[in-house]
Amino acid sequence: MRAGQLVVATPSLVDPNFERTVVLLLQADSDDGALGLVLNRPTGTGVGEVLPDWSVLTAEPGVVFTGGPVQPNAAICLGHGRPGGPAVAAFSVLEGVPGTSIGTIDLDSPPAELSPAVSEVRLFAGYAGWSAGQLEAEVEEGAWWVLDALPADAFTTEPEGLWQAVLKRQGAPIAFAASYPADPTLN
């Protein structure tokens, strides 16, 4: 596993914090653990309600996302760099997502200063975190698939359908899970 990859919940993962989630890994280190953001849990809170200055750069839907169950009052901002845009210190590009510059943004920076370098942002409340070896053990147990991210995953305009979309683009047998019913007993 490496930063920039996705960990996608398998149908066997029924923890309500992670059921049918797609998590973008921001850090993955066997000694320090892993940290990521759930990409498909939008809230009903508009970014303009909590950080009005950032709403001009916010990707649609313009809401705060639940990034995970750890520190739900902490805010993490992802940015999508403009092709050929200038490098700015407040934008730390995440290695590992091919064909794009996605990274974290320092929310203390003025959004107007970032707009030449960043085309859109997404704000997350909280994050997903695993201690050293924990995520690897969960992958081994079959709770997660480790998959490559596409540039559009972090900024999809249809986050509720991201789990199915990521699975559908995989080959068999993973692609078959995209049609797995939410409640298999009703099948």
Secondary structure, DSSP 8 states (H G I E B T S, - for coil): --TTEEEEE-TT---TTTTT-EEEEEEEETTTEEEEEESS-EEEEEHHHH-GGGTTTB-SS-EEEE--SEEEEEEEEEEEE-TT----TTEEE-TTSTTS-EEEE-TTS-HHHHTTTEEEEEEEEEEEEE-TTHHHHHHHTTSEEEEE--TTGGG-S-GGGHHHHHHHTS-TTGGGGGG--SSGGG-
